[in-house]
Amino acid sequence: MSAEDFRRFGYQLIDWIADYLEKIDERPVLPSIRPGELRAQLPQMAPERGEPMERIIADIDRSIAPALTHWNHPAFFAYFATSASAPGIFGELLSAAFNVNAMLWRTAPAAVELEEVALDWLREMIGLPPEFEGIIYDTASISTLHALAAARESLNLRIREEGMAGRADLPPLRVYASEQAHSSVEKAVIALGLGQRAFRPIRTDEQFRLDVSALRRAIEDDVAAGALPCAVVATLGTTSTTSLDPVAEIADVCHERSIWLHVDAAYAGVAAMLPEKRELFRGWERADSIVTNPHKWLFTPLDLSAFYCRRMETLRRAFSLVPEYLRTDERVRNPMDYGIQLGRRFRALKLWMIMRYFGRAGLQARLREHCRLARDFAAWIEREAEWELVAPVQFSVVCFRARPDRALSGEELDALNERILNHVNSTGQAFLSHTRLNGRFTLRLAIGNMRTGEEHVARVRELLSQALKENVK
Ligand code: PLP
């Protein structure tokens, strides 16, 4: 493509994106598309000869965009709502243009150093001490996998050298997390070959927080049975309810027994930049490792997970393997030494651009506004006799359900709430998701999109009221 064409189509695409974001409200959040429908529309084979860019862009407009679930939509309230901010989009664009591979300092000096700078800035903003060094991975699932690999390495069991299979000298390892922890913890345990039974889900209290006395008992029982505790994963901001495990008390347990403490703050960690929320994180600074995801609640386009660790050397010991063709002379930190992947994208650029564009105050203001919108919505739920809150509102997520008639059985209430959810989502005007709490079907409203305003939350209230009226029998 000539430079002239690149400019022409580049301007055209930026215009397309600007329109898309400006008018995204006019699209349904969820596409009305059946599985396989898009595939059926598209040719089964790549074209023999290149096609004009105009046609490709036209197909994106005609076929691809309408078949998307629009995560940038201000009425996207499912899972953890996210948004791609303009500086984040520009960062992605530039990172693709530079196309550097940040495996070594030498292969991308600016990418490697900017990653350190951006992660230092973020670390300072969320109040972690400088002992924490950072590295960017793609997702929290991968961050947690690396944390648990480092935890295992810290046990000095020569697992790197000799593996785990058939080792009579090796006690069974155990990893503890609350039963509300994200499934990525259990998946990491499986992927690391510890065996699914090594994962010990610990019960939670009535506010969905890990029960520390149950954790202590589980550890004591395991040790008495000859097992070796490898790590505890505390969650600050659980996936279902954003509950907060008592991390200071958990840190006490881990320190007493020299167990690696990993904190999963994938969603909520960035909220530690709010002084009024900082107390909720008290004790996390004593962890060995922490993950938080700017791609969740810091307006960063997917993907970017910030992993902080105060024992980087242990992580390096678990993963560093330098073949001759990658050896360099500089005495520097090479990202490839701290994980499974070799090739690495220039992710830091978008985070750095976002922090510069919004500034600390701008980011704080947006997070605060989301928390306020969530509190307002929760207050409405509490005022309405036919609805109830199911979990405390800590940040920007509200768990609730319809309970129009006290005489309805649990199963009838589950079915009603599921119908309400489907009804609201089928309008295309909002997208909510659900979870199960205490065995019961629960609706979740997650606010996290920077384009979400009061009017969108008000509309959800109307949709919910309408859906309740039409679905209650
Ligand atoms: N941890 C928590 C608490 C989460 O809520 C999630 C996803 O929602 C994850 C981990 C996994 O995040 P990722 O998609 O970045 O792997």
Boltz pocket constraint, residues with backbone or C-beta under 6 A from the ligand:
constraints:
  - pocket:
      binder: B
      contacts: [[A, 80], [A, 138], [A, 139], [A, 140], [A, 141], [A, 142], [A, 182], [A, 184], [A, 235], [A, 237], [A, 238], [A, 239], [A, 264], [A, 265], [A, 266], [A, 267], [A, 293], [A, 305]]
      max_distance: 6.0
